[in-house]
């Protein structure tokens, strides 16, 4: 692993050497997105969680091309709402014929390279916003470690194939954390994207190791005409990224399948997700007592996205879910809801 870190450091040094001062200075551009949602949900257990939700980020990005042709850039993503971690992602990258190296706080290679079923609504069935509206287990076939301080390398795309590998040292979730009390995280992915006689194909295999646990998964999408069909599957070992002293459970298997259809400015999607989970974290008291959650969930989402103008889309979801827990202390829950709103990109 030290060889990987040494190689990435050498690439950065080479990129900065020589006649770098003759290149244009880096100037940051501003972008990002804002999403504002209004919705209603009905569930058997508990009251409605929210009537309104929002998600906003401001992105700063800039790069320069050195005289040797290598690109060096920076990305900083600022959360639009106050939280414990105001900065979402921040990393530098080096692009060249060798591929791309990223160093900083960023998603893993597995998270970036995995394909899942198409879904255009604001809720979704796979790592979406279902739990913002109801109490349920969140299906995720690509459950990566999130934003961590890491080094990532992506190969160039060769005949449609690309490989990515990430390494995070210890916990890495806090800036300049020196506690050294976490587990090393190794993440990898490989995918293929190609087109044959008007049919587009995407296939991915991803996985991650965190301490003693692992997750891995497969995904595929096929596009033809105005249709896109896709599906993914993921498996999580019972001890992946968990404090085994707080709860016990079992392995988790999840999958999704969906289809979308585009017509002029509108796209509609229908997706289904299922998980047999053994890793649910459930808090039933004000003292934040963790209970193990095992069971199964099914959820369906009907989504709509309509482009109103450049960077402006109206998006809506109608969803249904059925969550059945094996733990007698956790009541089964099912319900439905509808969410609508605007998504702005800039």
N, C-alpha and C positions, 0 to 999 in steps of 0.2 A: 504494500500500500504506500510505503514511503517513496517507491519509484514513481507511482502515479502523481503524488504531490510534487516531486522533484521535476517531473516532465512538464506539468502544467506551469510551474514557476519559470522553467526555462523558456517556454513559449511566450510568456508575458515579457520576460527580459529581452528576448529577441525582437518582439514587436516594438518595444520602446527604445531600442538601441539605434545607433547610426544617425540618420538624418531626420529624426522624428520632429525636430523643431521647424522643419520646412513645411510640415503639414498644417492644415487649418486647425485652429483651436476648437475645442469641443464647446458647442453651444446647445443648451438644453431646450427641447421643445416640450410643450405641454399637451397632454391628452388625457384620456380616461373615460369614465362612464358614470351615469347616474340612473338608477332604477327606483321607481316609486310605485308601490303596489297597494291596492285596496282589496280586501277579500272577506269572505264569510266561510266559516267551517262549523260543522256539527259533528260531535263525537259522543260516544256513549259514556266515557269516563272523563269527567272534568269539564270545565267551561272552555269556551273559545279562547285560544291563546292570544290572538291579535286581530285587530281590524285593519291595521296598516303596517307595512314593512318597507324598508328602504335599504339600498346598498349603493354606496358611492365611493369611487376612488379617483384620485388625481395622479396621473402618471407623468413623470419627467424622464425624458430620454434624450441622449445625445451621443454622437460618435464622430470619429475622425478617421481618415484613411492616411496611413503613413506612406512615405515615399516608396517603401518596398511593397505596397499593395495590401498590407494587412490592416484590417479595420479593428479599432479599439473603441469600445463604447461603454456607457453606464445607463442603468435603469433604476429609478427610485419610484415606488408606488406608495402613495400616501392614502391612508384610510380617511374617508370623508366624515366618519362619525367617531366621536371620542371613545377610545377603548384603551385597555392596558397596553396594547401594542399598536401605536399609531402608524408605524411604518409596516406595510404589508410585505413588500419585497424590496431588496436593494442588492444589486450585484453588478459587476463589470463583466464584459465579454470580449473575447478576441476571436475574430473571424479570419479565415484564410483557406487556402487550398487543402489544409489538413483537417478542416471542419470547424467546430466552434468549442471554445473553452469558456465556462462561466465560473466565477468565483464570488461568493457572497451568499446572502440569504435568499433562497429561491426554492421553487418546487423541485422535486426529484425528477430524474429522467423517466422513471416509470410513470409518474403522474402525467408528464407531458406527452408521452408516446402511446398511451393506451386508447383504443377505440371503444366506444359504447354505442348503444342504440340511439338513433336520432330522436330528439325531443326539443320542441321550440317554445313550449309554454314556460311560465315563470316558476312552476312547481317541480315538475319532472318526477321520475321514479328512481333515478340513480344518482346519488350524491347531490340531490337538489335541495329544495327549500321546504319539503314536506313537514319537517319538524319545527319550522317557524309558525305553522298554523295548527298543528295537532300534536298530541303526545303519541309517538310511535317510534319504532326502530328505523334508523335511516339506512336504506340499502346503499351499498357502495362496492362496486366490483373492482375499483382501482383505489383502495384505501391507503394512499401514500402517507408518508410522515409529515406532509405539509411543508411550510416554509421553514427551512433549517439553514444554518450556516454550512455550506457545502461547496465542493468542487464538482463540476459536471463536465463531461466531454461528450459531444455529439459528432459522429463521423459525417463526412459528406454523404449525400444521397447517391448511391451507386446502383444504377439500373432499377431504381425505385426502392432499394433497401437502405435503411438507416439504423444505426445502433447508438444507444446512449447509455452512459454509466455515471453514477453519482456516488460520492462518498461524503458522509457527514461525521465529524469527529465528536463523540460523546453527545451530550444533550443538544447543544447548538441552538436551542430555541431563543435564548436571550443574547442580546448583543454583548460581546466581549465577556461571556460567561467563562469563569475559570474554575467552577466547582468540580468539573471533571467527574460528575456522578451519573452520567447517562450511559447509553450504549451506542457503539458505532453503528451507523446505518449505511448499508450498501444497497443501492438501487440500480436496476438495469431494465432496459427495454429494447425491443427490436420490432420494427414495423416495415410494412411494404405498402406502397401506394402506386397504382398503375392504372392505365386505361386501355381497353381493348374494344375496338369497333363501337365506340360510344358508351361502353360500360366501364364505370370506374370501380376499382376494387381497393379496399384497405383492410389489412390484417395486422394484428399486433399480438405480441407476447410480452408480458411485463411481470416484474416481481421485485420484492424487497425483503431484506433481512435486517431485523432490529433485535440485537441481543440474541436471545434463544428462540425467537419466533420468526415466522415467515408469512408472507402472503404472495400469491401469484395468480395470474389470470390471463385470459385470452379474449380477444375482441375482433369483430369483423363488420365491415359495412360494404354494401353494393349499391351503386347508383346507376339507374337506367331511365332515360327519358326524364320525366319530372319526379320520379320516385327515388327515395333512398330507403333501403332496408338494412337493419343492423341488429347485432346482438352481442352480448358479452357475458363472461362468466368469471367469477373470482372466488378464491378459497383463502380463508384466514385461519391460521393455526390458533389454538385456544390461548396460547401464552404470548401472542404477538403484541408488543408494545403495551403490556398490561402489568399492573402491580398485582402479582398473584396472591398477595396477602389480603387484598381487599375483597376479592370475589373469585368464584370459580365458575367455570362454564365448559364449553366445548368448542369444537371447530365450527366455523361459519362458512356456509356456501350460499352464493347469491348469483342471480342471473337477471338479465333484462332482454327484452326483444321489442322492436318498434319499427314503425314505418312513417315516413313523411312524404308529403306531396306538395310541390310548389306550383303556383299558378299566378303568373304576373307578380304583383306585389305581395301576395299572400302565400303563406306556407302553413299547412296543418299537419299535425302529428298525432299518432296514437301509440302509446307505449305501455308495457306491462313489466313489472318487476316483482321478483320473489326472493326471499331469503329465509333460510333455516339457520337462525343465529344462536350463538353461544357466548357472545361477548357484549351483551347489552349492559350498560351502566344505568341503574335506576335509583333515583333519590326519592324516598317516600316521606322524609321528615325534614323539619327545618334545620336539623343538625347535620344535614348532608350525609346521611348514612347510606353507604353503597350496598346494593343488593345485586346478586347475580341475576341476569336476565337471559333465559333461554326460551326459544319458541320459534314461531314462523310468522311471516308477514307477506301479504300480497297487496299490491297497489297498482292502480291504473290511472293514467293521465291523458286527457285529450287537450292538446295545445294548439294555439293559434298565434301566428306572428304576422303582422301586416305593416309593411313599410309605408309610413306616411310622408317621408321625405328623407333627405340625406342625413343620416345619423339619428333618425327618429323612427321608432317602431312601437306599435301598439301590440301588446302580448297578453294572452289570457290562458288560463288553465281551468278545466273542470276535473276534479280528482276524486278518487274513492280509495279507501284502504281498509284492511282487516288484519289486525295484529293480535295473535293468540299466544299468550305466554304460558310456559310450563311451570312457572313459579306461582304457587297458590297465593302468595302475598301480593302479587301484581295482577290487577284485574285486566282481563282481555279488553281490547278497545277496537272499535271500528267506527267509520264515519265517512263523510264526504265534504266537499267544499268547492268554492269557486274563487278565483283570484284574477284580477285584471289591473292593467296599469301601463305606464310608458317606460321604455328603455331608451336612453339617450347615449350615444357614443360621440366623443369629440377628441 
